[in-house]
Amino acid sequence: MIHPTAIIESGAKLGNNVSVGPYSYIGDNVVIGDDCIIESHVVVKGPSTIGSGNHIFQFASVGEACQDKKYNNEPTTLIIGDNNIIRECATIHRGTIQDQGVTKIGSNNLFMAYTHVAHDAVIGDNVIFANNASVAGHVHIGDWVILAGNSGIHQFCKVGAHAFVGMYSGVNKDVPPFVTTIGTPAGPVAINTEGMKRRGFESDEVMATRRAYKTLYRKSLGVDEALVALADDAAKYPAVQLMVDFVKNSERGIVR
């Protein structure tokens, strides 16, 4: 399962049934779980821990030192969960000591060609990065988020669960859960109702999030006023409560 031209450093640990293709490099302090496929010409450096069932395609760079100029070769880490697909020329960097020292990626994600995950980013589960989508340092991406092609997220921003960021968008504020944004700078345009339906949300909860969106963005209310107006629906619908909690905890402010 290991091609003879692949280089596996002595400090690397590979699980059962791992395949490593021609001319790939697996560095020291790399742990790769069972049933992973590493195609040809892939570079994986550590300290990095990669779960089981991941598929990394050719020319991807995973676990490389970050591009932050403050980084000084500290032993920061990358942690990747299970069953992720990392396509051609994607780049994923380790963390910095200026944050928690770790870049963390969940499970069941798809990173299409030329996508980039910068240092200290935290990516949830079931996320899709379309081609050339990129997140800067310290960005948090919630579960089930979709970043369309050529979109970019500014450092320290957060994107809430089930949000959708449209193609060519430049996000410089936090995006609440379920909200669709587009533009540069990105602005809100709707609730991601199609995504909610695909993931099994009941129609009444979808309608409640649409009401919450109108309260946040269509009623000329300040954020604090909108949160008060959302209290009743938040008590009844977990999706609205998720939106309320996200907005309350936003440090950069939400897209407007």
C-alpha positions as CSV (number, residue, x, y, z in Angstrom):
1,M,0.0,0.0,0.0
2,I,3.1,2.3,0.3
3,H,4.6,3.1,-3.1
4,P,8.4,2.6,-3.1
5,T,9.0,6.2,-4.1
6,A,7.1,7.6,-1.2
7,I,9.1,8.9,1.8
8,I,7.8,8.0,5.3
9,E,9.9,9.5,8.1
10,S,10.7,7.2,11.0
11,G,8.7,9.3,13.4
12,A,5.5,8.9,11.4
13,K,2.7,6.5,12.5
14,L,0.4,5.0,10.0
15,G,-2.7,3.0,10.8
16,N,-4.1,-0.1,9.2
17,N,-4.9,-0.2,5.4
18,V,-3.3,3.2,4.7
19,S,-2.3,3.8,1.1
20,V,0.5,6.3,0.2
21,G,1.0,7.1,-3.5
22,P,4.1,7.9,-5.6
23,Y,6.5,10.6,-4.4
24,S,4.4,11.6,-1.4
25,Y,6.1,12.7,1.8
26,I,4.9,11.9,5.3
27,G,7.0,13.7,8.0
28,D,7.9,13.1,11.6
29,N,5.2,13.5,14.3
30,V,2.5,12.7,11.8
31,V,-0.2,10.2,12.9
32,I,-2.5,8.9,10.1
33,G,-5.5,6.8,11.1
34,D,-6.9,3.6,9.5
35,D,-8.1,3.4,5.9
36,C,-6.7,6.7,4.7
37,I,-5.7,7.2,1.1
38,I,-2.8,9.6,0.3
39,E,-2.5,10.1,-3.4
40,S,0.7,10.9,-5.3
41,H,2.8,14.0,-4.6
42,V,1.2,14.9,-1.3
43,V,3.1,16.5,1.6
44,V,2.0,15.9,5.1
45,K,4.0,17.5,7.9
46,G,3.6,17.5,11.7
47,P,2.9,17.6,14.4
48,S,-0.3,16.5,12.8
49,T,-3.0,13.9,13.7
50,I,-5.3,12.7,10.9
51,G,-8.2,10.5,11.7
52,S,-9.5,7.5,9.7
53,G,-11.0,7.3,6.3
54,N,-9.6,10.5,4.9
55,H,-8.7,10.9,1.2
56,I,-6.0,13.4,0.3
57,F,-5.5,14.1,-3.4
58,Q,-2.3,14.9,-5.3
59,F,-0.3,18.1,-4.6
60,A,-2.1,18.9,-1.4
61,S,0.0,20.3,1.5
62,V,-1.3,19.3,4.9
63,G,0.2,20.3,8.2
64,E,2.8,22.8,6.9
65,A,4.1,25.6,9.0
66,C,1.8,28.6,8.8
67,Q,2.3,31.9,6.9
68,D,2.0,34.1,9.9
69,K,5.2,36.2,10.2
70,K,5.1,35.9,14.0
71,Y,5.5,32.1,13.7
72,N,8.9,31.0,14.9
73,N,8.9,27.3,14.4
74,E,7.0,26.5,17.6
75,P,5.7,22.9,17.7
76,T,2.1,23.8,17.0
77,T,-0.3,21.2,15.7
78,L,-3.0,20.2,13.2
79,I,-5.9,17.9,14.1
80,I,-8.1,16.4,11.4
81,G,-11.1,14.2,12.0
82,D,-12.5,11.3,9.9
83,N,-13.8,10.9,6.4
84,N,-12.6,14.2,5.0
85,I,-11.9,14.7,1.3
86,I,-9.0,17.1,0.6
87,R,-8.7,17.7,-3.1
88,E,-5.9,18.8,-5.4
89,C,-3.5,21.6,-4.3
90,A,-5.4,22.3,-1.1
91,T,-3.3,23.8,1.7
92,I,-4.0,23.4,5.5
93,H,-1.6,24.9,8.0
94,R,-0.8,24.3,11.7
95,G,-1.7,26.7,14.5
96,T,0.3,29.4,16.3
97,I,1.1,30.0,20.0
98,Q,-0.8,33.3,19.7
99,D,-4.0,31.3,19.8
100,Q,-4.5,27.7,21.0
101,G,-1.6,26.3,19.1
102,V,-3.8,24.1,16.9
103,T,-5.7,24.2,13.7
104,K,-8.7,21.8,14.0
105,I,-10.9,20.3,11.3
106,G,-13.8,18.0,12.0
107,S,-15.2,15.1,10.0
108,N,-17.1,14.5,6.7
109,N,-15.8,17.7,5.1
110,L,-15.0,18.4,1.5
111,F,-12.2,20.8,0.6
112,M,-12.2,21.2,-3.2
113,A,-9.2,22.1,-5.3
114,Y,-7.0,25.1,-4.3
115,T,-8.8,25.7,-1.0
116,H,-6.9,27.1,2.0
117,V,-7.3,26.7,5.7
118,A,-5.0,29.1,7.6
119,H,-3.5,28.8,11.1
120,D,-5.7,28.4,14.1
121,A,-8.8,27.9,12.1
122,V,-11.6,25.7,13.5
123,I,-13.7,23.9,11.0
124,G,-16.8,21.9,12.0
125,D,-18.4,18.9,10.4
126,N,-20.0,18.4,7.0
127,V,-18.6,21.6,5.6
128,I,-18.0,22.3,1.9
129,F,-15.2,24.6,0.7
130,A,-15.8,25.0,-3.1
131,N,-12.8,25.6,-5.4
132,N,-10.5,28.4,-4.2
133,A,-12.5,29.2,-1.1
134,S,-10.1,30.4,1.7
135,V,-10.3,31.2,5.4
136,A,-7.7,33.4,7.1
137,G,-6.2,32.8,10.5
138,H,-8.3,32.2,13.6
139,V,-11.5,31.8,11.6
140,H,-14.3,29.5,13.0
141,I,-16.6,27.7,10.6
142,G,-19.7,26.0,12.0
143,D,-21.2,22.6,11.0
144,W,-22.8,22.3,7.5
145,V,-21.5,25.6,6.2
146,I,-20.9,26.0,2.5
147,L,-18.3,28.4,1.2
148,A,-18.9,28.9,-2.6
149,G,-16.1,29.2,-5.1
150,N,-13.5,32.0,-4.6
151,S,-15.0,33.2,-1.4
152,G,-12.8,34.4,1.4
153,I,-13.2,34.8,5.2
154,H,-11.3,37.6,7.0
155,Q,-9.2,36.7,10.1
156,F,-11.0,36.2,13.4
157,C,-14.4,36.0,11.7
158,K,-17.0,33.3,12.6
159,V,-19.5,31.7,10.3
160,G,-22.4,30.0,12.0
161,A,-23.8,26.6,11.4
162,H,-25.8,26.0,8.2
163,A,-24.8,29.4,6.7
164,F,-24.1,29.8,3.0
165,V,-21.4,32.2,1.7
166,G,-21.9,33.0,-2.0
167,M,-19.3,32.8,-4.7
168,Y,-16.7,35.6,-4.8
169,S,-17.8,36.9,-1.4
170,G,-15.5,38.7,0.9
171,V,-16.6,38.2,4.5
172,N,-15.3,40.7,7.1
173,K,-18.0,40.3,9.8
174,D,-19.5,37.3,11.5
175,V,-22.2,35.4,9.6
176,P,-25.1,34.2,11.8
177,P,-26.3,30.6,11.5
178,F,-28.6,29.8,8.5
179,V,-27.9,33.1,6.8
180,T,-26.9,33.4,3.2
181,T,-24.5,36.1,2.3
182,I,-23.0,37.4,-0.9
183,G,-20.9,40.3,-2.1
184,T,-17.7,42.2,-1.1
185,P,-18.0,43.1,1.6
186,A,-20.5,40.3,2.1
187,G,-24.1,41.2,3.1
188,P,-27.1,39.1,4.1
189,V,-29.6,38.2,1.4
190,A,-31.8,35.4,2.8
191,I,-32.1,32.4,5.1
192,N,-30.5,29.2,3.7
193,T,-34.0,27.5,3.5
194,E,-33.0,25.0,0.9
195,G,-30.1,23.8,3.0
196,M,-32.3,23.5,6.0
197,K,-34.9,21.4,4.1
198,R,-32.2,19.1,2.9
199,R,-31.0,18.5,6.4
200,G,-34.4,17.6,7.8
201,F,-35.6,20.8,9.5
202,E,-39.3,20.9,10.0
203,S,-41.2,23.6,8.1
204,D,-42.3,25.5,11.2
205,E,-38.7,25.8,12.3
206,V,-37.6,27.0,8.8
207,M,-40.4,29.6,9.0
208,A,-39.2,30.7,12.4
209,T,-35.7,31.3,11.2
210,R,-37.1,33.3,8.3
211,R,-39.0,35.5,10.8
212,A,-35.8,35.8,12.8
213,Y,-34.0,37.0,9.7
214,K,-36.6,39.6,9.0
215,T,-36.3,40.8,12.6
216,L,-32.6,41.1,12.4
217,Y,-32.4,42.6,8.9
218,R,-35.7,44.0,7.7
219,K,-37.3,45.8,10.6
220,S,-34.8,48.7,11.1
221,L,-34.1,47.4,14.7
222,G,-30.8,47.7,16.5
223,V,-29.2,44.3,17.3
224,D,-30.1,44.5,20.9
225,E,-33.7,45.4,20.1
226,A,-33.9,42.5,17.6
227,L,-32.6,40.0,20.2
228,V,-35.4,41.1,22.6
229,A,-38.0,40.7,19.8
230,L,-36.7,37.2,19.1
231,A,-37.0,35.9,22.7
232,D,-40.4,34.2,22.2
233,D,-39.4,32.3,19.1
234,A,-36.0,31.4,20.6
235,A,-37.8,29.8,23.5
236,K,-39.7,27.5,21.1
237,Y,-37.3,26.8,18.3
238,P,-33.7,25.6,18.8
239,A,-32.6,27.1,15.4
240,V,-33.7,30.6,16.5
241,Q,-32.0,30.1,19.8
242,L,-28.8,29.2,17.9
243,M,-29.0,32.4,16.0
244,V,-29.7,34.5,19.1
245,D,-26.8,32.9,21.0
246,F,-24.4,33.5,18.0
247,V,-25.3,37.1,17.7
248,K,-25.0,37.8,21.4
249,N,-21.5,36.3,21.4
250,S,-20.3,37.9,18.2
251,E,-17.1,39.9,18.9
252,R,-16.7,41.4,15.4
253,G,-20.3,42.2,14.8
254,I,-22.5,40.5,12.3
255,V,-22.9,41.1,8.6
256,R,-25.4,43.8,8.0
